[in-house]
Amino acid sequence: VQLQASGGGLVQPGGSLRLSCAASGNTVSIIYMDWYRQAPGAERERVARIDTHDTTIYADSVKDRFTISRDNAGYTWNLEMNSLKPDDAAVYYCSARSRNNRYWGQGTLVTVSS
């Protein structure tokens, strides 16, 4: 499985960004689709997950501000980020989990600054 993330950039506090992740390869093996982020000096953390039943979970820090979704085919998933705060600035990674493997996309940088 190969993952291609897109959509990062610079946004002012309070603004919005949309990240997308497109999967290719053995996509039928994917069970979970995640977004992680890693700020400088911090651990990588999962911010949102959607599964093949469209069940979603969110980190407390982003709940009610971020929304994860996937397209009808299930192999592109998005992260809509609203009310962005400086603490949301990080490199964001999409990730997919199959029964036996975890796959990572390249990171996309989100900068939140006025």
Buried (B, 14 or more C-beta within 10 A) or exposed (E): BEBBBBBBEEBEBEBEBBBBBBBEEEBEBBEBBBBBBBBEEEEBEBBBBBBEEEEBBBBEEBEEBBBBBBEEEBBBBBBBBBEBEEEBBBBBBBBBBBEEEEBBBEBBEBBBEE
